[in-house]
Amino acid sequence: MQSSITKHNQKGLTLVELMIAMGLGLLLSAAAMQVFVLSSQTRRTEQALSQLQDSGRIGLQMIGDDIKRAANFGPATPVYEPGKTGGVSISDYINERMTVLALDSGSDLSKQSIAKAVQGYSKPLSGAITPTLPANLTATGTAARTGSDIITIFYAEPLTTTSLASNYAGSSFASNTALSIASNPAGIKQNDIIMLSSLNSMHVIRVTNTPATTGATTLEFGTTANNAGTASIFSYDADSTTIMRFHQATFYVAATTRTDANNKPIYALYRKLNGNAAEEILEGVEYLKAEYGERLKTGNVRFLSANNTTLDQKNISIVRIGLLINDSTIVTSENDSKSYTLPGATIDATGTTNPVHDGGKKLRRAFISTYSINSRPW
């Protein structure tokens, strides 16, 4: 018996159909690639924006934290009420109740500077920095970017675990001497600037010995780093005197030794504490600008830049800080041609009238915040 085989017609793709299928496949691949590229671009932009937001928050917080604790000198902090009676004026306080024995060595230790709480400086595009920088900040002024500002903040850190071992009459400061403290858990060391603060007075000394780190010890303030003391009508009681460590923190913007993807210099925010070397604390900060809120005798506040000669910086109670920050990653197709507004200044993309940012195909944002000096609620 012969089996029958059924043959079916079999037909493949024609050349035209194959070309159409390949064309459609290429179109779909191109569309998918475009979606991928756009998605990657969006992701890079979002990452850059997130980084910028973090940088802005961190930079402002670092400066703001120091501003908020400026001029806090413990019990000796003057209460000044402009235009009112009953308060102690800052001028009267520094003339009558503050005694600065410590010599300047890395910090501006004049009575006027300590009482100011905040001291601003403006570095113009040309010409000298205004007001004039103290000698200990000469190198800072040279490094700081032109068109940007320099801000110095004076504050004292309470050493709550450190106390005097005995009472001291004002006459104790009439000659080279030493203070006895019950213990030194805060690690007070040689060359530290220490404040003794009571309700009526404050003495500022520089430690010249190496205090012990355990048990009772002494804080010497020899004439190698201190002025000769004079008799004071005020005394310091062990139970009511606060011992504080004095600090001078200076913030400014300067170029690093690095360059970005556009081969442009990378700028950063720096902080110089006391006489120590400046530390880079935040990359990508192009400009720092500030306006200072001076409390008038009428009770009103006016905001002025540091280079305004009518600004009385010892009456500053509010500071408005602005930072221009960029992300060094290239995330845009066009160079940045926008202008940005900071306190007291406009940062342009081109020109010679105002400060100029570095352009480039990257994102940048202006961040502004206002901070009150907590010790000056008036």
Sequence and secondary structure as in RCSB ss.txt:
>XXXX:A:sequence
MQSSITKHNQKGLTLVELMIAMGLGLLLSAAAMQVFVLSSQTRRTEQALSQLQDSGRIGLQMIGDDIKRAANFGP
ATPVYEPGKTGGVSISDYINERMTVLALDSGSDLSKQSIAKAVQGYSKPLSGAITPTLPANLTATGTAARTGSDI
ITIFYAEPLTTTSLASNYAGSSFASNTALSIASNPAGIKQNDIIMLSSLNSMHVIRVTNTPATTGATTLEFGTTA
NNAGTASIFSYDADSTTIMRFHQATFYVAATTRTDANNKPIYALYRKLNGNAAEEILEGVEYLKAEYGERLKTGN
VRFLSANNTTLDQKNISIVRIGLLINDSTIVTSENDSKSYTLPGATIDATGTTNPVHDGGKKLRRAFISTYSINS
RPW
>XXXX:A:secstr
              HHHHHHHHHHHHHHHHHHHHHHHHHHHHHHHHHHHHHHHHHHHHHHHHHHHHHHTBT  GG
G     TT SSS  HHHHHHHTEEE B  SSS   HHHHHHSEEEEE  SSS  BS   GGGHHHHHHB TT EE
EEEEEEEE TT  BSS B GGGGSSS EEEES  TT   TT EEEEE SS EEEEE  S   SSSSEEEE  TTS
B      S  B TTT EEEEEEEEEEEEEEEEEE TTS EEEEEEEEETTS  EEEEETEEEEEEEEEEE TTS 
EEEE TT TT  GGGEEEEEEEEEEE  S   SS     EEETTEEEBSS SSS B   SSS EEEEEEEEE TT
   
